[in-house]
Amino acid sequence: MTFQEIINQDKPVLVDFFATWCGPCKTMSTVLEDLKTKVGEDATILKIDVDKNPKAASVYQVRGVPTLIIFKNGKPLWRQSGVVPAQQLAELLQKHQ
């Protein structure tokens, strides 16, 4: 499945634009594992390495990592840079169901 097909889903898709060398991204990785257990199949969580996928990062104007964007039906509905708590992300994903 391509990135475009994934973000075009009818359920919310949280995309984490990250880099392997980024300290806060490592923290976010743990947060996302926790989040996945909270949201289960109600949302998709996708990690995009900006160094391996510069085109995707460029298209969505990702200037810093981590940057989190929630998509639904291909449209970005929310975005924030930096570490975001799992509880806040779970509430956002629920809001965009």
Stockholm file with secondary structure:
# STOCKHOLM 1.0

chainA/1-97         MTFQEIINQDKPVLVDFFATWCGPCKTMSTVLEDLKTKVGEDATILKIDVDKNPKAASVYQVRGVPTLIIFKNGKPLWRQSGVVPAQQLAELLQKHQ
#=GR chainA/1-97 SS CCHHHHHTSSSCEEEEEECTTCHHHHHHHHHHHHHHHHHGGGSEEEEEETTTCHHHHHHTTCCSSSEEEEEETTEEEEEEESCCCHHHHHHHHHHTC
#=GC SS_cons        CCHHHHHTSSSCEEEEEECTTCHHHHHHHHHHHHHHHHHGGGSEEEEEETTTCHHHHHHTTCCSSSEEEEEETTEEEEEEESCCCHHHHHHHHHHTC
//
